[in-house]
Amino acid sequence: MPENKIPSNLKELIADQRTMRDTLLVDPHRPTWHFVAPEGYGMPFDPNGAIYWNKHYHLCYIYQDPTYPNGGHCWGHASSLDLLHWHWHIPALVPAPGDVDNGIFSGNCFINKDGQATMLYHGVNAGNCIATSSEPDLNNWTKLAANPIIPNPLPDSPESKIYNSWDPHGWVENGTYYAVFGGNPSTCTPASLFKAQEIDKWQYVGPFLAHDMPEIESFEDISCPDFFELDNKHVLVCISHSCGARYYVGKWENEKFYPEYHQRMNYPGGSCFAPESLLDDKGRRIMWTWALEARPADKSSWGGTMTLPRVLSLAPDNSLFIDPIEELDQLRYNMRGLRNLRVTADEPIHLEDIKGDSLEMEIIVHPKGAARFGLKVRCSPDGEEETAIWCDFSYGTLSIDVAKSSLDKDIIYRTYVMKGGENPQVTIQTAPFILNSGEPLKLRVFIDKSILEVFANRRECLTQRIYPTLPDSMGVQLFSEGGDCSIESITAWEMTSANAW
């Protein structure tokens, strides 16, 4: 809103805002300590433009403003000192009249050679674009007059066969600007590398990947790329639109990325999408992803949730350790726990003192002779609603079953395949997860209303959305199958809200 210009319907706007706030506060599915859309419905709700700047964490996100054309895709903007409590800024990027872009899609933020924060983003109907800011709070951004730095290739042009001006990620290395341009899923072009000596003069270098990994299907694109150095390796986190978030670990040499390791961060029926990361002043590589909704837009007055901030670090086998941020400890209260508990095969244990819809749990399990150990969360007393989480020691898998998570029949869990159409509903998300000989199972489970995140031994993390309808779907159960197992300890905390509403 222009300064000193007060709308004539100010009283009505205030009343509407209060109604919206109250609606959000009583929504039983709206998370209270995850980053959520402050208002309205975000679809897509990709995290973008993350940067640690002036001792603050800054995070942007795609949202839709119907007053703009082409879906009204804009970048909202928030900042935080602790990654838990967020201050909302004015929008960072919008498709203003006269701009070449008609909407703002995914990209990143880095510091350019002049010390400015620099957004590299996809401008709808234009191509990849740049905006800069030097302000302490990064409130105002100036788009380059040269935008788009690389326009969308014309259909059937030679350029359209080798690259797309799509989902960029930029950085500075040895005085040269580099950028990965994602491979648009509609054209099946590969991710490509561009570079520049001046920020408004870019040129195509070639394919970004020296080769792909054997398990990657031909229809999988590299979109929402995020590329960074981690210890003595380089990491690419990205999505394929058909499969969700994933990552590569490898070497960056001679202007090509040579992947050596690949792992999914999402599996059929899962909710982990559109990764974005930053490097903070503690040297931590912190990543968010968009936790996709599983209910239709008309079922809610809002939509848009990020996963917890996750710290990525390199494991000895070139995979990634994935850990929740330590700052979450600040939200814990009312600790409860049990030690040295035996779970007998096929005799579930109902935990009387551990229950709720806003919880963190830490569980250390020794499999003993069990084939499978698990827990059920958000359980109703009669078992009508429950979400099961288990580790299958025989098959080496970690799973979440949402078949009974909600009595709402409009909830749909699917995996999308770009070739061959849409798959039917998938209710069990399963990831490969093998315990080493003698290694206990260590689970960290986070429940925040409709979002569930399960971290297993730092090596795997599953994200899921659940929407119980019964007010008493709060229980927690433990179970063992194929033999008994031993619980060294289970510790639980209730989690206090970090969101204003």
N, C-alpha and C positions, 0 to 999 in steps of 0.2 A: 504494500500500500504506500503511495507517495506520502512523504512527510507532510503533516499538517492538513491532510485531506481526510476528513471524517465522513464516513458514509451516512446518508440520510436515514438508513434503516439500522442504525447501530444497536438500538434496543432489541430489535428482532434477532440480530446476529448474536448478541450476548445470550439471549434466551436459547437460541438454537445450539450454541456452543455448550451451554450448561446441560441441555438435554442430551447431547452427544456424549459428554463426559460421564454423566450419570449412567447412560446406557452401557458404556464400556466398563464402568466400575462394577456393575452387577453381572456382567457376562461370565458364566462359569467356565468358559473355555479360554478366556483371554489370559495369557501368561502374565505373571506379576514381577518376574525378575529376569526375563529374557528381553532382548531388544525387539520391540514390536512397533508396528505402524502407529504413529501418534493419533491419526485420524483416518477414516475412510478405508478403502480397500486397495492394497498394493498387489497388482498382478500384471507384470512380474514385480517382484520385490527384491531384486538382486542387490546384495551389498556391493558398493563401489567406492572408489576414491578414498580408500583408507590411508591415513598417514598420521605419524606422530609428529606434531608441530607445536612449538612453543609450550612444551610440557603438557600438552593435551592430546588425547586420542580423538581423531576425527574420523567419522564414518558417514558416507553418503549411501543413499538407497533409492532405487527407482520407485516412483509412485505416479499416480495418474490424476491430472487436473483437467476436468472436462471443458474448462474455458479455453484450452489450447487445442490445436488441430491434431489429427492423426493419432488419436488416443490420449493426447495430453501427457506423454511420458516426460517426467521431470526428475531431477535429482534432489531429494531432500537431504538435509545436513544436520548432524548432531555431533556434539563433542562431550568428552568425559575426562575426569581426572583418574578414575578408578575402574573403568570398563563396566561399571554397574549402574551408576546414576548418570543420566544423560541430559544435557542442555540442548534444546531444540533451536536451531538457527533458522534464518530465512532460507528459502531454497537456494542451493548452490548454482544449479544450472537449469534454465528453462528455455523453451523455444520461443524467444522474444520476436516481435515483429521486425522484419528486415534481416533476420539471421538466416544463414543458409540451411541450418538444421531445422527440421520440423518436429523434433522430439529428441530426447536424450536417452541413449541406450548404454550398454556396459562399457567400462573402461577403468583406468586406475589413476593414481596420483603419485608423482615423484618430484624430486627437487631438481630443477634445471641448472644449467651452468652459471646462471646469474643468481642462484640462491632463491628462486621463486618456487612456490608450490605450483605444480603443473598438472592439470587434468588432461589426460588423453582419453577420448571417449568416442563412441560411434554416434554421429549425428544422423537421425532418421532422414531418409531420402536425400542425403548429401554425401556421406562418407565419413572417414575418421577425422576428428577435429581436436583442437587444443584450446584450453583456457588457463589463465594464470592468475595468481594472487600472491601478494606479499604482506597482507594484513596479519596482525597478531592473531585475530580470531577467524581469519579466512571467510569473512562474511560476503565479500564482493569479489567476483571473478570477471576477468576481461577475456573475451574470446578473441582469438587471432583474426586479424583482417584477412589472412591468407586461407582461412578455413574454406573448404576441407583441405587438410594437408595432402591427403590422397583421396580423390573423389571415388564414388562407386564406379567400377568399370561399366561401360556401356554393354548392354546385352549383345552377345555374339562377337564382342571385340576380342582381340588376342589376349588382352589383359584378363578378361573374365574367365579364361581357361586356366589361369595360373594363380590368381589371388583374388581375395575379396577385401574390400575396405570394411572390416567387420571386427567387433570386439577386440580392441587393441589393449596392449600392455606395454608401457614404455619405461626406459631407464637410461642413465648416463654411465658410460664405461670408458675410462681412459680418454675423456674429452670428446667422445662420440655418442650421439644419441642413437639408441636402438629401440625397436618396437617389434613385438610379435603381433601380427594381425591374425585373428582367429579364422578358422575355416567355416564359412556360413553353411549351416546344415541343408539349406535348400539347393545349394549348387555343388556340394561335395568337393569343393576345392580344398587343398591342404592349408594348414597354418603356414604363414610366410613371414619372412624377416625383412624389415625395412631399416634404414639408417639415415642419419643426417649429421652434418657439421653445424648447421644453423637450424633452429627449431622450426622454421617455416619452409624448409627445403629438404624434402625426403625423397629417397630413391629405393626401389625394389632391389633386394639382394638375392633372394632365392627361397626355397623351402626352408622352414625353420628346423624340422626334424631331419637328421641324417638318414633315419630309418624309423619304422614303427616297430612295436613289439608284436610277437607272433599271435598273442591272444586277442588282439584288437580286430574287431570286425570292420569290413570295408565301409560300412555306412556310418561309423562313429566319427563325428566331427570334434574339433578342438575349439570350443567356445569358452568365453569367460576365462581366458588364460591369465595366469599369475606366475611369473618366473622370477626366481631368486636364488642366491647362493646360500648354502647351508653347510657349515663346516667346510669340508674339502670337496663338496659336490654341488651340483645345481639341481633345483627342483622345479618342475612344472606342475601346478595344480590347475585343473580345468574341468569342464564337463564334456561329455557327449550328450546331446539332447535325448538320445534314446536310452541312456543308462544312468545319467546323473553324474555326481562328482567323482573324480579320480585323480591320481597323481603319478608322475614319472620322476625317477631319480636317475641322474646320469652326469655326463661331462659336457661342458660348454667349451668348444674349441674351434678356432678358425671360422667363427661366425656360423656355427651349426651346433645344434643340441643332439648329443648322442645318448639316447636313453638306454639304461642298463637294467632298470627295475620298474615295474608298473603294478599298481594296486588300486582296486576300487575303493571308494569311500561311500558308495551307495549300491544297493542291490534291489532286484525286482520287488516292487511294493514299498520301497523306501522313500524318504523325504529329503535327502541331502542333495542340494543343488547350488550352483553358482558361487564358487568359493572366491574369497577376497582376503588378502592378508596385508599386514604391515610389520615393520621392524621397530621396536620401541627402544627407549633409552637403556633398558636392562639387557639388550641384545636378544630379546625374545621375538621369535617369528610367530605372530598371533593371527589366526585365521577365523573368519566367520563363513557360514554358508546360509543360504535361504532354506528354511524348513518348509517345504511345500505344504499347502493345505490339502486336505483330503475331502473336504466338503464343498459343495457348490457355493458360488458367491452369494446367491439369494438366501442362503441359510444364516447369514451373519451380517452385522452392520460394519464389520471391519475384516481385514485379512492382511497378513504380512508378519512373519516371525523369523528372526535370525536364530541360529543355534547359539549355544554358549560360545564365547571366545575360546579357541583351542590353541594351545601352544604346540608347535611342531618342532621336532628335533630329530637328528639323524641317529638311527639305530645301527649297531655293528654290522648287520646284514644288508645295509643300504635301504631298508624300509624306513618308515617314519614312526617315531613315537608320537602319540597324540594324547595330550593331557589337558584337562580343564584348568583354567587360570587359578592361581592361588588366591586371588582376591575374593573368590566366592566364599571363602571361609568367613568373611565378614558378615555374611547373611545368615549364618547358622545360629540356631538357638534351640533350647529344650532337647539336649542330647539324650538319647536312650541307647541301650546296647545290651547284647548278650554275648557270652563267650562259651566255648567248648560245648557246642550243641550238636547232637547227633540227629540226622534226618534219616529215618528208616524208609526203606523202599516202599513206595506206594502208600505211605501214610503222611499226607501233607500236614504241615505245622502252620496253624493260624497265629500270627503274631499279634497279641492283644494290645501291646503298648506301642507298636510301630504301625502307623496308618496315616493317610492323608493324601491331599492332591498338590502339596507343595513341599517336597521332601528331597533330601540327599541321603543316599545309603552307601556305605562301604561294607563289602562282604568278602571275607577270605575263606575259601573252601578247599578242603583236601578231598579229592574224589574217592579215595579208598577203592571200593569195588563197584561204585556206581557207574552206570553207562551214561547217565544224564543227570545234571543238577539244574534246577531252575527256581524261579520265583514268579509269583503272580502279583501284579499291582493293580490299583484302582478296582478292587474286587467288591462286588455287592455281596451281602450276607448269603443270598440264595444262589450265588454263582451265575446269575443271569449276565452280568457284565464282569469282565476280567481281561487283563492283558498279560500274556505269558511271555517270560524271557527265559531262555535256557541255553546251556552249553552242553553239546553232545560230545562226550569224550571219545566215543567209539568212532564217530564219523568225522570229528574234527571241525565242528561248526558252532556258530553262535547265531541264535535266532530270536526274533520277536514275532509273536502270533497275535494278530489283531482281529481274528474272526469273531471274538466275543467282546471286543473293546467297547462297542456301543450298540444300543438298540435302535439307533437311527439308521434306517435302511438307505438313506441318501449318501452315506459315507462310502467313498469308492477309493480303493487302493489298487493302483495299476502300474504296470511297467509299459513304457512306450517303445515300440520298435519302428524305426523310420521306413524300413523296407518290409512290406507285408501287413501293414496296418496296425491297429491297436490290439493289444493282448487283453484277455478277460481279467477280472479282478484277481489280485494277488494278495493273500491275507497273511502269508508268512514270509518275512524278510530274513534271508539266511546268508551269512558271510562265512568264508573259510576261517577257521580259528583253531589252531593246534597247540595244546599245552606241551611244553618240553617235559622230559622225564623227571618226575619228582617235583615239578613246578606246581604250586597251588594256583587256583583260579582266584583272581582279584578283580572284583567288579566294583565300579562306581556308577550308581544309578541316580539320575536326576529326573524328577517329575515336577513339572511346572504347568499345572492345569492341563492343556491339550498337547504339550510337547514332552516327549520322553527321549532321553539320551542315555545310552549304555556304553560305558568305557570298560574294556576288558584287557587287563594286563598291559595297558598303555599301547597295545598293538592294534586294537580294533575299536571302532566306535560306530554304533548304529543309531540312526536318528529316525524317530517315528512320531506321527501325530495320532492322538487318541481323543475321542469325544464321548465319554460316558454321559448317559442321560439321567441316571438315578443319583439322587443326592447322597445316598449312603454307599456309593461305589468308592470306598476309601481304603479297603483292607489290603493287607499284604500277607502272602502265604509263601512258604518254602516247600519244595518237593524234590524227591529223588526217585530215579527209576533204574531198574536193573541191578540194584544193590544199594547199600547204605553209603552215606558220605558224612564227613565231619566238617562242621562250621567252626573254624578257629575263632572268628568274631564276626558280628554284624553290628554296625554302629549307624545310627540314623539321627538326622537333625531335621527339624522343621526349618523352612527358609522364609525369611521376612521379605516383604515386597521391596523392590528397588525402583519400580515405576511409579510415576505420579498418578497415572490411571491406566 
